Amino acid sequence: MNGMKGLLIFAVLLNCFNGIYSSLSVEELTQMMTSFRVQCQAQTGASDDLIDGINVGQFPRDQNLMCYINCLLTMMRMIRKGKFNSELAVKNINMFLPEFMREEWLRGVAACKDHGEDIVDQCERIYSKIECFSRNNEHFIFP
């Protein structure tokens, strides 16, 4: 099931609790990310079809979807003062991702860490960054 795999890898990559989740089981990580998805969908009204489309490179300019992405990254504390925390992303990539995936994920973060910083709307700015990241990472998946 590609969605669950995406939830797991994204949880591991972007966990923000400095090692707390590293001791959790696959089931617990998946449950946590499923919970985040449910909460952010309820807050934003983003549809399953739009969210799942991200994993196949579909990035429609939908405000609900943009705010869903912002919500997820905010819940994981990957956004500080309205900006993506690339330093924590790099730390988690090196710590938790399988070695064969690291290079592309690090390249994606490096290519996109400053992408969209001139965009005023926070949801759109974070969405733009994730869209950039997906174009710069062959192994991109999103919950």
Summary of the structure (lengths in Angstrom):
residues: 143
radius of gyration: 13.8
end to end distance: 12.1
largest distance: 39.1
contacts: 417
relative contact order: 0.16
helix: 67%
strand: 3%
